[in-house]
């Protein structure tokens, strides 16, 4: 049975998931947005930072998101930013399909992550990710423009937001340009922790 297609992001209270400039990615605002994840036991394990770390709801959700993912899809902007920051043992540990106009050979990293570069659009990238994922789910990893393309194409089954008590004021909005005439949502769960509120929705055609 084919897995679900989903995305999972951290979002500020005013609707932003990243700064506008790549130079500000990993900057103070972005770090504050992602701060909920850094103390987690799963984060420390996955980033090879040693033992210890917090358990509880946030940790359970982070681990569940990782374990359900059999392959990921991302845009070129996210890949370019991440390639400078990810360690040699990149944090995906699955195949990753990069939607790009650039033609290049697959890039194999340590720990089971291989980046494949897809030149013929989001549907082709998703088809390849489905084949690689088997019966596990496919995560649309980002960035915001790539997520929006999949939403507007009707290719997302569900999504989760970690809503963080942070205000950006400007940047990349998650749903800027969404085709609201064709997208409807069904709430699945809303679970607050001490740091964020986890919101999950199923996506259906309006």
Secondary structure, DSSP 8 states (H G I E B T S, - for coil): ----EEEEEEEETTSEEE-SSGGGTTSHHHHHHTHHHHTBHHHHHHTT--S--B-SHHHHHHHHHHHHEEEEEEEHHHHHHHHHHS-SS-S--SEEEEE-S-----EE-GGG-EEEEE-S-HHHHHHHHHHHHTTSEEEEEE-HHHHHHHHHTT---EEEEEEES---SSSEETTTT--TTTEEEEEEEEEE-SSEEEEEEEEEE-
